[in-house]
Amino acid sequence: MTKFNKAFSLIELMVVIGIIAILVIAGVPLYQDFTVRSKISNAIKVIDGINTQIKSKFEESGAFPSSFVINGITITNGGGAQAVNLGNLYSISYSRNAGGSIATIAYAITGLDGISSYIAPPNAGGYNNIHYGLKESNGSMVTVCGAWNGSLNSDIPTKYMPTNCNCQHILTFSTGGSCL
């Protein structure tokens, strides 16, 4: 009479553990990228609302405002980063040119721990900023977003930015140039 073995061998168990390990190694970075992108997307929803408020003030007066209020906090032109703590949006820094025709806004975002070298705000230099430029051009509003000058280590890396956020040089845009 033949006796059948109904258990797994050690080799079969090691193969299954190896397959699971490979799946985890491949999945964790993808999951981290996904969570970082979703946090940025959530912040951008808030940012879009703020940008809409700034644009409407421009339409009313023909110039970007010298200040505006968000979450009960006044954000002033050239006033440096103001903490707003709105969702995962930590702070806003706002500036406009002398004629009020171009505005630039830097938003610091918290909770992006999946980015290597990320340093949470208020600490500077930690891949936590997304920049927006707004200007009027031939009767319509142009809005761009992306990196400040293409080389700052405080900008969120391009791979995490939304596809429409591809300006690599907001600094040049803010002086009347293109995004490059």
C-alpha positions as CSV (number, residue, x, y, z in Angstrom):
1,M,0.0,0.0,0.0
2,T,1.3,3.4,-1.0
3,K,1.3,6.3,1.5
4,F,0.7,9.8,0.0
5,N,2.4,12.8,1.6
6,K,-0.2,15.6,2.1
7,A,2.3,18.2,3.3
8,F,4.3,20.8,1.5
9,S,8.0,20.3,1.2
10,L,10.5,22.9,2.5
11,I,11.5,23.7,-1.1
12,E,7.9,24.4,-2.1
13,L,7.4,26.7,0.9
14,M,10.7,28.6,0.1
15,V,9.5,29.1,-3.5
16,V,6.2,30.6,-2.3
17,I,8.0,32.9,0.2
18,G,10.4,34.0,-2.6
19,I,7.5,34.9,-4.9
20,I,5.8,36.9,-2.1
21,A,9.1,38.7,-1.4
22,I,9.5,39.7,-5.0
23,L,5.9,41.0,-5.2
24,V,6.5,43.1,-2.0
25,I,9.8,44.5,-3.3
26,A,8.1,45.5,-6.5
27,G,4.9,46.8,-4.9
28,V,6.2,49.0,-2.0
29,P,7.9,51.7,-4.2
30,L,4.8,51.8,-6.5
31,Y,2.5,52.2,-3.5
32,Q,4.8,55.0,-2.1
33,D,4.7,56.8,-5.4
34,F,0.9,56.5,-5.5
35,T,0.5,57.9,-2.0
36,V,2.8,60.8,-2.7
37,R,1.0,61.6,-6.0
38,S,-2.4,61.5,-4.3
39,K,-1.3,63.8,-1.5
40,I,0.0,66.3,-4.1
41,S,-3.3,66.0,-6.0
42,N,-5.3,66.7,-2.9
43,A,-3.1,69.8,-2.2
44,I,-3.6,70.9,-5.8
45,K,-7.4,70.9,-5.4
46,V,-7.0,73.4,-2.5
47,I,-4.4,75.3,-4.6
48,D,-6.8,75.6,-7.5
49,G,-9.3,77.2,-5.3
50,I,-6.8,79.7,-4.0
51,N,-5.6,80.5,-7.6
52,T,-9.3,81.0,-8.6
53,Q,-9.6,83.6,-5.8
54,I,-6.4,85.4,-7.0
55,K,-7.6,85.3,-10.6
56,S,-11.0,86.8,-9.7
57,K,-9.3,89.7,-7.9
58,F,-7.2,90.3,-11.0
59,E,-10.4,90.4,-13.1
60,E,-12.0,92.9,-10.7
61,S,-9.1,95.3,-10.6
62,G,-6.8,94.6,-13.6
63,A,-3.9,93.7,-11.3
64,F,-3.1,90.9,-8.9
65,P,-3.9,91.8,-5.3
66,S,-1.2,92.9,-2.9
67,S,-2.7,90.5,-0.4
68,F,-5.5,87.9,0.0
69,V,-7.0,85.9,2.8
70,I,-6.9,82.1,3.1
71,N,-8.3,80.2,6.1
72,G,-8.4,83.5,8.1
73,I,-4.7,84.2,7.3
74,T,-3.6,87.2,5.3
75,I,-1.0,86.3,2.6
76,T,0.8,89.5,1.5
77,N,3.0,90.2,-1.5
78,G,6.6,89.6,-0.5
79,G,5.7,88.6,3.0
80,G,7.5,85.3,3.0
81,A,5.9,81.9,3.7
82,Q,2.8,82.1,5.8
83,A,1.6,78.9,7.5
84,V,-2.0,78.1,6.6
85,N,-2.3,74.4,7.6
86,L,-5.1,73.6,5.2
87,G,-5.2,69.9,4.6
88,N,-1.6,68.9,3.7
89,L,-0.9,72.4,2.4
90,Y,1.5,73.8,5.0
91,S,2.3,77.3,3.8
92,I,1.9,79.8,1.0
93,S,4.5,82.4,-0.2
94,Y,3.1,85.0,-2.6
95,S,4.8,87.7,-4.7
96,R,3.7,89.8,-7.7
97,N,5.7,92.2,-9.9
98,A,5.6,95.9,-9.5
99,G,2.8,96.4,-12.1
100,G,0.7,93.6,-10.6
101,S,0.6,91.8,-14.0
102,I,2.5,88.6,-12.9
103,A,2.1,86.7,-9.7
104,T,4.1,83.7,-8.4
105,I,3.0,81.5,-5.5
106,A,5.0,78.8,-3.7
107,Y,3.0,76.2,-1.8
108,A,4.8,73.9,0.7
109,I,3.1,70.5,1.0
110,T,3.4,68.1,4.0
111,G,3.3,64.4,4.2
112,L,5.4,63.5,1.1
113,D,7.5,61.0,3.0
114,G,7.8,58.7,-0.1
115,I,10.2,61.2,-1.8
116,S,13.8,60.5,-1.0
117,S,15.5,63.6,0.6
118,Y,12.0,64.9,1.6
119,I,12.1,67.3,4.6
120,A,8.8,68.3,6.0
121,P,7.9,72.0,6.2
122,P,8.7,74.4,7.8
123,N,12.3,73.1,7.2
124,A,13.6,74.4,3.9
125,G,15.3,72.5,1.1
126,G,13.3,69.3,1.4
127,Y,11.4,68.7,-1.9
128,N,8.2,70.1,-0.5
129,N,7.3,73.1,-2.8
130,I,5.2,73.4,-5.9
131,H,5.3,76.7,-7.7
132,Y,2.6,78.5,-9.7
133,G,2.9,81.5,-12.1
134,L,-0.1,83.6,-13.2
135,K,0.0,86.3,-15.8
136,E,-2.4,88.1,-18.1
137,S,-1.6,87.6,-21.8
138,N,-3.6,89.1,-24.6
139,G,-6.8,89.2,-22.6
140,S,-6.6,85.7,-21.1
141,M,-5.1,84.3,-17.9
142,V,-2.1,82.0,-18.3
143,T,-1.4,79.7,-15.4
144,V,1.7,77.5,-15.2
145,C,3.0,75.3,-12.4
146,G,6.2,73.3,-11.8
147,A,9.7,74.1,-10.6
148,W,11.1,77.5,-9.6
149,N,14.3,77.5,-11.6
150,G,14.8,73.9,-12.6
151,S,17.5,73.2,-10.0
152,L,16.2,74.1,-6.6
153,N,16.4,71.2,-4.1
154,S,13.2,72.4,-2.5
155,D,10.9,71.7,-5.5
156,I,8.9,68.5,-5.7
157,P,10.6,66.3,-8.3
158,T,9.0,66.3,-11.7
159,K,8.0,62.6,-11.6
160,Y,5.5,63.3,-8.8
161,M,4.0,66.4,-10.5
162,P,0.7,66.2,-12.3
163,T,1.1,66.0,-16.1
164,N,-0.2,69.6,-16.6
165,C,2.4,70.8,-14.1
166,N,5.5,70.8,-16.4
167,C,7.0,74.3,-16.3
168,Q,10.6,73.9,-15.4
169,H,11.4,77.5,-14.8
170,I,8.7,79.6,-13.0
171,L,11.5,82.2,-12.3
172,T,11.9,82.9,-16.0
173,F,8.1,82.9,-16.5
174,S,7.8,85.5,-13.6
175,T,10.0,87.9,-15.4
176,G,8.1,87.7,-18.6
177,G,9.9,84.7,-20.3
178,S,8.7,81.2,-21.0
179,C,8.8,78.1,-18.9
180,L,11.6,76.6,-20.9
